[in-house]
Amino acid sequence: MSIGTGAVLFVIGAILAFAVHVSVGFISLSTVGIILMVAGVVVFVVGLVLALRGRRSVTTSRTGVDAASGERVTRQTADSDGPLV
């Protein structure tokens, strides 16, 4: 989602910076366009890093004997350190 948002910000910024030739007294549209283009690149790179980081997980398996019944008991736990999406 953030990769697409970055691309949209970049495109809107490029349109404002290079294609719109309107004078507005209180704001410079080319400056706003450049700011949006920089923000779009930053959002795009952050989204790419989060997408390519991948998921890492650690699975721990413990085996023991139940004292009451004498049966073998296996317990597995999983800890994941994936991207927050």
Number of C-alpha atoms within 10 A of each C-alpha: 10 18 19 13 16 22 17 17 21 24 16 16 24 19 17 21 20 12 11 12 11 10 9 8 6 6 9 13 19 19 13 15 23 19 16 22 24 15 18 24 18 16 21 21 15 14 18 13 13 16 15 9 11 10 11 10 10 10 9 10 10 9 10 11 11 11 8 6 7 9 10 10 10 11 9 9 9 9 10 10 10 12 13 5 7
